[in-house]
């Protein structure tokens, strides 16, 4: 994981290849009207949560190969580029505050002149595409608007070093916040999509995510950032700890503390 890779792009359906370079493949997504979700289901089993973690953390929608555990181990400095307005900033603060609670990571604005760990770019889609082309990506054709996408870059030891979230500026405030929840959370080490639960940031369903993650998505984030799981661990090394951690978190939730 020494080069940039796609975290995710979100719409109602994956539809076509749009960008291709040796280290990153981006898939286009058709935009659709995002809708408020129904209440999250409560009857999610321990076994399903374990299977979800395994599929989402160790596999990618862009490669069949099994990967290693990826996570951020230092603080996360962030910068919202000039195209982001006050409402986008409020959403970003809400998302990073909650993710700090779930991960234990510190999120704070990057100092002037410093390169941020997390960069959020909200611009016209043509400008976002222009940035990618200027960085050396090969344009394969945008047929439909892309809702949003993210990229991450890390070390060979599974340490996440940088995240870039790109959001076209025609989206409304709730769609922008949904993109922030999806791309930042997945960029922190939970990259795959899994369409087994609705609503979920890992589902391809057109559901808004505003205010917080569904509880079963939040448990996956807490599990990944438990101190017993280390960046670079293989699936076989990590999964015995995952089973213990998820059991503990479910017991905490059932006792009314999660």
C-alpha angles and dihedrals in degrees: 000000000000097000137053115286134184116262098188146302120216136216137113094283139014103236119164147353112268109163133027133178128147095267103030134046119185124194121206120237128205111235119234139173106284113223134201110262128239115248112292114259116255101201099079112145128227090242092053092051091050091050091047093052092049094049096043099043103038102036136052134212087230100052135034091211119108113245136200127256112281125198143146114251102180135055120293116232113192141193129194107208120234094267091069115095132208093274092051089050091051090051091048091051091049093049096046092046091055094043089051088056092049098043105029089232121137115237120194138151115274117249117252110277095017123115107243124226089222121038120185115196120191111180142127109298092244090058092048090052089047091056091053093048092048088053091057104265118147113239112226096175136284108232098165133024113272112229097210141312142193137209131198134194126197147163127268089257094066095260113144109225107172140013129193121191117193120196125175110234096230091078120104122244095266092048090050091052090047090054091050092052092048102043100039094045094047091043090058090068110293100096108155131090121229120180098201100106134041126237100028136130086233093058124091090222115120095247125146118234109202129158100003146357121267108266094249091054091048091054090058091054092048090048094052092050096047108122091239091069115073130195112262096029116144121237092253092051095045105042098072088057091043091058091052094046095048091048089053093048093049090050089050091050094046089052089056098253101103 
